[in-house]
Amino acid sequence: MTPAKTILTVKHPVLRAILWFIAGVLLFLELIQALTVVVTWWRTELLETRATDWFWILLLPVLIRIYFRFFSLFRPDGRACLPEDRPPQSGPRGP
């Protein structure tokens, strides 16, 4: 089984972890900005909608897709919800 190809192909695991952390923080900040603009637009609190406002409104679904694809538990290579490989234990909680 070959590992899944990712965007970051850095050889050092520490550097890869640092880059993924920075990317996650930047994604989080962009999501907060986009959500702020979308909520104010939804409540009709924007007096005039500028091009930057439309940019954040249209970018929100893209940011959510990136989050689910690379950072959430629902990513394709996520193994958090799979059953465990070890056999069941006998005892008070086992069969």
C-alpha positions as semicolon CSV with decimal commas, in nm:
position;residue;x (nm);y (nm);z (nm)
1;M;0,000;0,000;0,000
2;T;0,152;0,331;-0,106
3;P;0,101;0,642;0,105
4;A;-0,139;0,902;-0,025
5;K;0,019;1,190;-0,210
6;T;-0,017;1,520;-0,032
7;I;0,052;1,877;-0,126
8;L;0,354;1,903;0,100
9;T;0,632;1,665;-0,001
10;V;0,883;1,767;0,264
11;K;1,125;1,494;0,376
12;H;1,168;1,603;0,738
13;P;0,866;1,519;0,957
14;V;0,925;1,810;1,196
15;L;0,936;2,062;0,914
16;R;0,627;1,902;0,759
17;A;0,441;1,927;1,093
18;I;0,540;2,293;1,129
19;L;0,422;2,372;0,776
20;W;0,089;2,191;0,831
21;F;0,043;2,383;1,158
22;I;0,109;2,716;0,986
23;A;-0,129;2,623;0,703
24;G;-0,397;2,528;0,958
25;V;-0,360;2,855;1,145
26;L;-0,381;3,056;0,823
27;L;-0,686;2,859;0,713
28;F;-0,850;2,921;1,051
29;L;-0,785;3,295;1,028
30;E;-0,924;3,308;0,674
31;L;-1,232;3,112;0,783
32;I;-1,295;3,357;1,067
33;Q;-1,263;3,654;0,830
34;A;-1,492;3,494;0,571
35;L;-1,751;3,399;0,834
36;T;-1,748;3,752;0,975
37;V;-1,813;3,903;0,631
38;V;-2,080;3,645;0,543
39;V;-2,269;3,697;0,871
40;T;-2,269;4,075;0,833
41;W;-2,384;4,034;0,472
42;W;-2,656;3,789;0,577
43;R;-2,785;4,034;0,840
44;T;-2,779;4,313;0,580
45;E;-2,540;4,518;0,793
46;L;-2,309;4,591;0,500
47;L;-2,396;4,936;0,373
48;E;-2,227;4,877;0,039
49;T;-2,089;4,548;-0,082
50;R;-1,737;4,595;-0,215
51;A;-1,530;4,357;-0,425
52;T;-1,338;4,239;-0,119
53;D;-1,665;4,149;0,052
54;W;-1,772;3,942;-0,247
55;F;-1,429;3,780;-0,247
56;W;-1,477;3,657;0,114
57;I;-1,838;3,556;0,050
58;L;-1,740;3,345;-0,250
59;L;-1,427;3,208;-0,081
60;L;-1,613;3,063;0,219
61;P;-1,726;2,738;0,047
62;V;-1,375;2,688;-0,089
63;L;-1,224;2,730;0,258
64;I;-1,474;2,487;0,408
65;R;-1,388;2,234;0,137
66;I;-1,015;2,271;0,208
67;Y;-1,081;2,222;0,579
68;F;-1,279;1,903;0,526
69;R;-1,030;1,770;0,271
70;F;-0,706;1,824;0,464
71;F;-0,768;1,908;0,831
72;S;-1,086;1,743;0,960
73;L;-1,155;1,391;1,083
74;F;-1,350;1,331;0,762
75;R;-1,048;1,359;0,532
76;P;-0,995;1,063;0,295
77;D;-0,690;0,927;0,478
78;G;-0,832;0,984;0,826
79;R;-0,822;0,675;1,042
80;A;-0,978;0,811;1,362
81;C;-1,319;0,649;1,311
82;L;-1,205;0,310;1,184
83;P;-1,244;0,003;1,406
84;E;-0,937;-0,108;1,592
85;D;-0,723;-0,390;1,453
86;R;-0,658;-0,563;1,786
87;P;-0,868;-0,863;1,889
88;P;-1,134;-0,826;2,160
89;Q;-1,012;-0,877;2,515
90;S;-1,160;-1,131;2,747
91;G;-1,251;-1,017;3,093
92;P;-1,519;-0,811;3,261
93;R;-1,575;-0,594;2,952
94;G;-1,498;-0,854;2,685
95;P;-1,687;-1,162;2,566
